[in-house]
Amino acid sequence: MKSRSIKTAILALMLTLLAATALPSWASDRPPMKNGPILTANEAKALIATAKTAREHLKLSKYFSQQAEEFEADAKDHDEMTEAYRKSQTLGANAAPGGVGTIEHCEFLAKSDRDMAKALRDMAAAHKEMAKEAGK
């Protein structure tokens, strides 16, 4: 029993170290947001409930624009993965467990990301209009 818990602890430590060393390389693939995020998600939710001034609506517009940029970057990543899987001759590219093909999975996510980016751009535009109205 004791050796089993030691093995489990070692495995957990190895997985943690793997994640800790791999995560920075994954995170560095995408450039950081310009000047950092304008708002956190919680700050945006709170501001949505109370926004009245042009400045507040412009802040929300920028927040939604930044979110759209993130989804557009994700869509681009999924497009690149789709192409990589198409070039690959591995069986997993065509069929994955559960019947979902990897290529189709990436195509679906790219489309979903683009749809979300468009919706976020629409929200940004709506808040720009609200800012104009609030400024009158």
trRosetta pair geometry for C-beta under 8 A, 3 or more apart (Angstrom, degrees):
i j d omega theta_ij theta_ji phi_ij phi_ji
1 4 5.7 -55 -155 29 31 115
1 5 6.9 24 153 -13 64 103
2 5 6.0 -56 -153 36 35 106
2 6 6.5 35 150 -19 66 106
3 6 5.5 -53 -148 37 37 114
3 7 6.3 40 152 -21 67 104
4 7 5.8 -53 -149 36 31 111
4 8 6.4 32 151 -19 64 106
5 8 5.4 -50 -145 37 35 115
5 9 6.3 38 153 -21 65 104
6 9 5.7 -53 -147 36 31 112
6 10 6.4 31 153 -19 64 105
7 10 5.7 -53 -146 37 31 111
7 11 6.3 33 154 -19 64 106
8 11 5.7 -54 -147 37 30 112
8 12 6.3 31 154 -19 64 106
9 12 5.7 -53 -146 37 30 112
9 13 6.3 33 153 -20 63 106
10 13 5.6 -54 -148 36 31 113
10 14 6.3 32 153 -20 65 105
11 14 5.7 -53 -147 35 31 111
11 15 6.4 29 155 -17 64 106
12 15 5.8 -55 -148 38 30 110
12 16 6.3 33 153 -20 64 107
13 16 5.7 -55 -148 36 30 113
13 17 6.3 29 155 -17 65 106
14 17 5.8 -55 -148 38 30 110
14 18 6.3 34 153 -21 64 106
15 18 5.6 -51 -147 35 32 114
15 19 6.3 30 155 -16 65 106
16 19 5.9 -56 -148 39 29 109
16 20 6.1 28 154 -20 65 110
17 20 5.6 -55 -141 38 31 112
17 21 6.3 20 162 -12 65 108
18 21 6.3 -64 -147 41 25 101
18 22 6.0 10 162 -8 65 117
19 22 6.1 -64 -135 45 26 102
19 23 5.7 36 167 -36 66 110
20 23 6.3 -41 -134 21 21 115
20 24 8.0 20 167 -13 49 97
21 24 7.3 -58 -168 27 30 102
21 25 7.8 16 147 -5 60 109
22 25 5.9 -66 -163 40 45 108
22 26 6.3 39 149 -19 78 107
23 26 5.7 -58 -147 38 35 109
23 27 6.0 30 159 -18 70 110
24 27 5.6 -57 -140 41 31 111
24 28 6.1 31 161 -24 66 109
25 28 5.9 -54 -143 33 29 110
25 29 7.5 51 152 -41 56 90
26 29 6.1 -38 -169 -2 38 116
27 30 7.4 -74 -175 40 41 88
29 77 7.9 82 126 -109 133 119
30 73 5.7 78 -137 170 128 141
30 77 7.8 -49 -72 -65 116 126
32 36 7.3 -18 159 -86 115 53
33 36 5.7 74 82 -143 109 14
33 37 5.6 75 64 -66 162 56
33 66 5.9 35 -142 -154 130 117
33 69 7.5 119 -118 88 88 134
33 70 7.8 -30 -81 -68 107 100
35 38 7.9 46 100 -76 106 70
37 40 6.5 86 111 -79 139 48
37 63 7.7 49 -179 -127 86 79
37 66 6.3 141 -132 141 68 156
38 59 6.2 -178 158 -165 125 75
38 62 4.7 113 -62 112 170 114
38 63 4.9 -123 74 -78 119 71
38 66 5.9 176 5 -10 104 147
39 43 4.1 -139 -167 92 96 117
39 44 4.5 122 116 -60 135 83
39 47 6.7 -79 -132 8 155 142
39 59 6.7 90 -44 159 123 102
39 60 7.7 -9 6 -99 153 51
39 63 4.6 -22 34 -101 115 129
40 43 4.6 95 49 7 77 103
40 44 7.0 -139 91 -6 40 86
41 44 5.7 -54 -149 35 31 113
41 45 6.5 34 153 -21 65 103
42 45 5.7 -49 -148 32 34 113
42 46 6.5 32 154 -16 64 105
43 46 5.8 -56 -150 38 32 110
43 47 6.2 28 154 -17 67 110
44 47 5.7 -59 -144 41 30 108
44 48 6.2 40 155 -29 66 102
44 60 6.6 115 -145 -122 87 81
44 63 5.1 165 -103 165 121 158
45 48 5.7 -49 -149 27 29 115
45 49 6.9 26 154 -17 60 105
46 49 6.0 -60 -160 33 33 110
46 50 6.7 -8 157 10 66 114
47 50 6.2 -79 -143 53 33 89
47 51 5.3 53 164 -59 77 99
47 56 6.0 -167 -168 -168 107 101
47 59 6.7 -90 -178 97 159 121
47 60 5.9 -167 117 -72 123 103
48 51 6.3 -24 -122 -2 21 115
48 60 6.6 113 -83 -120 71 137
50 56 7.5 -99 103 -167 79 154
51 56 4.0 -176 -137 131 85 123
51 57 5.4 116 169 -70 130 67
51 59 8.0 -157 -115 57 120 102
51 60 6.0 -36 -85 -24 159 138
51 127 7.8 -27 144 -139 163 106
51 130 7.4 60 125 133 124 140
52 56 6.4 52 40 43 45 145
52 134 6.4 147 156 -132 48 128
53 56 4.7 99 57 5 81 101
53 57 7.1 -152 94 -1 45 85
53 134 5.6 143 -164 157 23 138
54 57 5.9 -60 -150 41 32 107
54 58 6.2 33 154 -20 67 108
54 131 4.2 81 -152 -166 72 78
54 132 7.3 86 -123 -59 109 18
54 134 4.4 -174 -62 88 65 108
54 135 4.0 43 -71 -62 143 94
55 58 5.7 -56 -146 37 29 111
55 59 6.4 34 153 -23 63 104
55 131 7.7 117 -32 -135 17 108
56 59 5.6 -52 -152 31 32 115
56 60 6.7 30 150 -15 64 103
56 134 7.8 -77 49 135 93 174
57 60 5.6 -52 -150 38 37 111
57 61 6.3 44 148 -25 66 102
57 127 4.6 -174 -176 -176 83 84
57 128 7.3 162 139 -84 105 19
57 130 4.3 -153 -137 96 147 104
57 131 3.8 -161 88 -67 120 80
57 134 5.9 156 0 11 135 141
58 61 5.3 -46 -146 32 36 118
58 62 6.5 37 154 -18 64 101
58 127 7.1 167 -81 138 23 103
58 128 7.0 61 -105 -107 67 61
58 131 4.8 74 -53 -107 80 152
59 62 5.9 -52 -152 35 31 109
59 63 6.5 36 147 -22 63 105
60 63 5.3 -49 -147 33 36 117
60 64 6.4 32 156 -15 67 103
60 123 7.9 -94 150 150 99 99
60 124 7.9 -170 124 -116 68 55
60 127 4.4 -141 93 -141 105 156
61 64 6.1 -57 -149 38 29 105
61 65 6.3 31 151 -20 63 108
61 123 8.0 -173 -117 124 53 68
61 124 4.5 88 -160 -160 68 70
61 125 7.6 103 -136 -55 106 16
61 127 3.9 -159 -66 90 82 115
61 128 4.8 88 -117 -57 151 75
61 131 6.7 -58 -20 -22 135 133
62 65 5.5 -54 -146 37 33 115
62 66 6.3 36 154 -20 66 103
62 124 7.5 100 -57 -136 16 108
63 66 5.9 -56 -152 34 29 110
63 67 6.5 28 151 -17 63 105
64 67 5.5 -50 -147 36 36 114
64 68 6.4 42 151 -24 65 102
64 120 4.8 -173 -178 -175 86 81
64 121 7.4 168 138 -83 104 20
64 123 4.3 -141 -144 95 155 108
64 124 3.9 -159 89 -65 113 81
64 127 6.6 144 14 12 134 135
65 68 5.5 -50 -150 32 33 114
65 69 6.6 37 150 -21 63 101
65 120 7.4 162 -84 141 22 101
65 121 7.0 63 -108 -110 64 62
65 124 4.5 88 -56 -116 80 152
66 69 5.6 -49 -152 31 35 114
66 70 6.7 38 149 -20 63 101
67 70 5.6 -51 -155 32 36 114
67 71 6.7 31 150 -14 67 104
67 120 4.8 -136 94 -149 104 148
68 71 5.8 -56 -150 39 34 108
68 72 6.2 36 151 -21 67 106
68 116 7.9 -171 -117 123 61 71
68 117 4.4 94 -158 -155 77 72
68 118 7.7 114 -136 -45 113 16
68 120 3.8 -169 -70 94 88 121
68 121 4.8 89 -119 -56 158 76
68 124 6.7 -72 -12 -18 135 134
69 72 5.6 -53 -145 37 32 113
69 73 6.4 35 154 -20 64 104
69 117 7.7 110 -50 -134 17 110
70 73 5.8 -53 -151 34 30 111
70 74 6.5 32 150 -18 63 104
71 74 5.4 -50 -148 36 36 114
71 75 6.4 42 150 -23 65 101
71 113 4.6 180 -178 -170 82 79
71 114 7.4 170 141 -75 104 21
71 116 4.6 -137 -144 93 155 107
71 117 3.9 -163 92 -66 118 87
71 120 6.5 144 16 12 138 141
72 75 5.5 -48 -149 32 34 114
72 76 6.6 36 151 -19 63 102
72 113 7.1 158 -83 146 22 104
72 114 7.2 66 -108 -105 63 62
72 117 4.7 92 -57 -120 79 155
73 76 5.6 -51 -151 34 34 113
73 77 6.5 38 149 -21 64 103
74 77 5.5 -50 -150 34 34 115
74 78 6.5 31 153 -16 66 104
74 109 7.5 -95 150 154 104 103
74 113 4.5 -149 93 -132 105 145
75 78 5.8 -57 -150 39 31 108
75 79 6.4 37 149 -23 65 103
75 109 7.8 -168 -109 127 56 71
75 110 4.6 91 -154 -155 72 68
75 111 7.8 112 -131 -47 108 15
75 113 3.7 -165 -65 95 85 124
75 114 4.8 88 -115 -55 154 79
75 117 6.7 -72 -15 -13 135 137
76 79 5.5 -49 -149 32 33 115
76 80 6.5 33 152 -17 64 104
76 110 8.0 117 -44 -133 16 102
77 80 5.8 -57 -153 37 31 111
77 81 6.4 31 150 -19 65 105
78 81 5.4 -49 -144 36 37 113
78 82 6.3 46 152 -26 65 100
78 106 4.7 175 -171 -169 87 80
78 107 7.5 171 150 -74 112 19
78 109 4.6 -156 -119 93 153 104
78 110 3.8 -157 96 -67 123 86
78 113 6.5 155 14 9 136 140
79 82 5.6 -50 -152 29 31 116
79 83 6.7 28 152 -15 63 103
79 106 7.7 160 -74 154 19 108
79 110 5.2 101 -57 -124 72 145
80 83 5.8 -53 -151 36 34 110
80 84 6.4 35 150 -20 65 105
81 84 5.5 -53 -146 37 34 113
81 85 6.3 33 155 -17 67 104
81 106 4.6 -148 95 -129 109 142
82 85 5.9 -58 -151 38 28 108
82 86 6.4 31 150 -22 64 106
82 103 5.7 83 -144 -149 78 72
82 106 4.2 -171 -70 108 82 130
82 107 5.6 86 -108 -63 138 74
82 110 6.7 -48 -27 -23 133 143
83 86 5.5 -51 -147 33 34 115
83 87 6.5 29 155 -15 65 105
84 87 5.9 -58 -151 38 31 108
84 88 6.3 34 150 -25 65 108
85 88 5.3 -53 -144 33 35 115
85 90 7.9 -79 -146 52 72 101
85 93 4.0 163 -173 -138 94 109
85 102 5.3 -158 -137 110 151 115
85 103 5.0 -163 106 -80 134 80
85 106 6.6 167 10 7 140 147
86 93 7.3 177 -68 174 26 137
86 103 6.4 84 -67 -114 76 127
88 93 5.0 157 82 -53 110 146
89 93 7.7 -131 -173 25 5 136
90 93 5.1 109 71 -12 83 99
91 94 6.3 -71 -167 41 44 101
91 95 6.7 -40 165 50 80 88
92 95 7.3 -96 -133 72 28 47
92 96 5.8 50 -159 -93 75 79
92 102 5.8 53 144 -28 75 140
93 101 7.5 24 147 -174 42 89
93 102 5.0 -86 -136 58 39 126
93 103 5.9 52 173 -41 80 96
94 101 5.6 -44 179 -135 33 110
94 102 7.4 -15 -11 28 15 91
94 103 7.0 4 -99 3 42 115
95 99 7.0 -35 -155 -135 94 36
95 101 5.6 -45 -89 -97 42 76
96 99 7.7 -28 70 58 62 11
96 100 5.3 -31 60 77 108 73
96 101 6.4 143 4 -123 87 21
96 102 5.3 105 -43 -54 120 81
96 105 7.1 0 15 -25 143 139
100 104 6.6 -131 -174 79 70 113
100 105 5.5 75 152 -68 111 107
101 104 4.1 80 68 13 100 107
101 105 6.5 -158 93 -14 50 85
102 105 5.3 -51 -147 31 32 118
102 106 6.5 28 156 -15 65 103
103 106 6.0 -57 -152 37 30 106
103 107 6.3 29 152 -17 65 109
104 107 5.5 -54 -144 39 33 113
104 108 6.1 38 155 -24 66 105
105 108 5.8 -55 -151 33 27 112
105 109 6.5 21 154 -14 62 107
106 109 5.8 -55 -146 39 32 108
106 110 6.2 35 155 -22 66 105
107 110 5.7 -52 -146 34 30 112
107 111 6.4 28 156 -16 64 106
108 111 6.0 -60 -152 38 28 108
108 112 6.2 27 153 -18 65 110
109 112 5.5 -53 -142 39 33 113
109 113 6.1 37 156 -22 66 105
110 113 5.8 -54 -148 35 28 112
110 114 6.5 27 153 -17 63 105
111 114 5.7 -55 -149 37 32 110
111 115 6.3 33 153 -20 66 105
112 115 5.7 -53 -147 36 31 112
112 116 6.3 30 154 -17 65 106
113 116 5.7 -56 -148 38 30 110
113 117 6.3 34 152 -22 65 105
114 117 5.5 -51 -146 34 33 114
114 118 6.5 35 154 -20 64 102
115 118 5.8 -54 -153 33 31 112
115 119 6.5 30 151 -17 64 105
116 119 5.6 -53 -148 37 35 112
116 120 6.3 33 153 -18 66 106
117 120 5.7 -56 -148 39 31 111
117 121 6.3 35 152 -22 65 104
118 121 5.6 -51 -148 34 32 112
118 122 6.5 36 151 -20 63 102
119 122 5.6 -51 -153 33 33 115
119 123 6.6 35 148 -20 64 102
120 123 5.4 -47 -149 33 37 113
120 124 6.4 42 150 -22 65 101
121 124 5.5 -49 -149 33 35 115
121 125 6.5 36 151 -19 64 103
122 125 5.7 -53 -149 36 32 111
122 126 6.4 36 151 -22 65 104
123 126 5.6 -51 -147 34 33 114
123 127 6.5 29 155 -15 65 104
124 127 6.0 -58 -151 38 30 107
124 128 6.6 35 149 -23 64 103
125 128 5.5 -50 -150 30 35 114
125 129 6.7 36 151 -17 64 101
126 129 5.7 -54 -156 35 34 112
126 130 6.4 36 147 -19 66 104
127 130 5.2 -46 -143 36 40 116
127 131 6.3 49 152 -26 65 98
128 131 5.5 -48 -152 30 33 116
128 132 6.8 37 148 -20 62 99
129 132 5.6 -49 -154 31 37 113
129 133 6.5 33 151 -15 66 104
130 133 5.6 -55 -149 40 34 111
130 134 6.1 33 153 -19 68 107
131 134 5.7 -55 -143 39 30 110
131 135 6.2 31 156 -22 63 109
132 135 5.8 -61 -151 35 27 112
132 136 7.2 38 151 -35 60 97
133 136 6.0 -45 -161 10 36 115
